[in-house]
Amino acid sequence: MKEITSDLIDFLINSIKEEKPLYTNEQCLNIALEIIKANFPICASKYVKGEPWKL
């Protein structure tokens, strides 16, 4: 589970950076964690399917 969560966080951070390139790494991490807390099943599904996350 730890590997999946780590990969999912990286996936979300990269998706956020694509949409918001001026955000700092810390801002991207905080947003990624909020998204996971609110939408874990949706995030995991998009990660597995290779679909990008859109803010």
WOVENVEN-V734038 format. One record per residue. N is the residue number from 0. RES is the residue in one small letter. PHI is phi in degrees with one decimal (none if undefined). Layout:
# WOVENVEN-V734038
<<N:RES:PHI> <N:RES:PHI>>
This chain:
# WOVENVEN-V734038
<<0:m:none> <1:k:-61.4> <2:e:-64.2> <3:i:-61.0> <4:t:-63.8> <5:s:-62.4> <6:d:-64.3> <7:l:-65.6> <8:i:-62.6> <9:d:-60.6> <10:f:-58.8> <11:l:-67.4> <12:i:-59.1> <13:n:-64.4> <14:s:-64.3> <15:i:-66.0> <16:k:-62.4> <17:e:-65.4> <18:e:-82.7> <19:k:-128.7> <20:p:-63.2> <21:l:-86.1> <22:y:-69.7> <23:t:-75.9> <24:n:-59.7> <25:e:-65.5> <26:q:-62.6> <27:c:-63.1> <28:l:-63.4> <29:n:-61.3> <30:i:-65.6> <31:a:-59.0> <32:l:-65.9> <33:e:-65.0> <34:i:-62.1> <35:i:-63.4> <36:k:-60.4> <37:a:-86.6> <38:n:-138.6> <39:f:-53.9> <40:p:-61.2> <41:i:-67.7> <42:c:-60.5> <43:a:-61.8> <44:s:-62.3> <45:k:-64.3> <46:y:-62.2> <47:v:-63.1> <48:k:-79.9> <49:g:76.8> <50:e:-86.0> <51:p:-72.8> <52:w:-93.3> <53:k:-111.1> <54:l:-73.1>>
